[in-house]
Amino acid sequence: MALDRDLELLTSVAFFEGISAEALKLIAFSADPREFADKDRVFTAGDVAEGGLMVIEGRIDLVDERVTPPKVVERLGPGSLIGEIALIVETRRPRSAIAVGRAKVLSIRRALFRRMLEGYPDIAALLEARIAERLTHLAPQIGRIGERMKAIGEG
């Protein structure tokens, strides 16, 4: 059954770790499956992200189209979550996504995810702590990049 498969994939995604089976069932039941043929565009860089996408079947390439020729930055397969931050806040897609062969994704709208967080405040606290930890680890890297940019500008 597709719902069971979707639930199993959701439980394998690190972002959803620690989220109750009941909450994940709500997501699996309410999310929208979408299918793509080979080379179909899933979304384009700069598009407003309405939420996240979990790859169910096939592969999705994240592509940097600012370079010629366009460069595949990452190839994602079943169980990969695209746009996890877009589940929480409005953002734009930083890269384009293109199906490789036949692909199927589960579209998880931000409104659905936020309703789930309202119904399960413990999950909201868990995700807030997880995101804060990631930002704490990113801060030194961002600082180093800023220093390099400054040095380039002064050089």
Summary of the structure (lengths in Angstrom):
residues: 155
radius of gyration: 17.3
end to end distance: 60.6
largest distance: 60.6
contacts: 436
relative contact order: 0.19
helix: 46%
strand: 31%
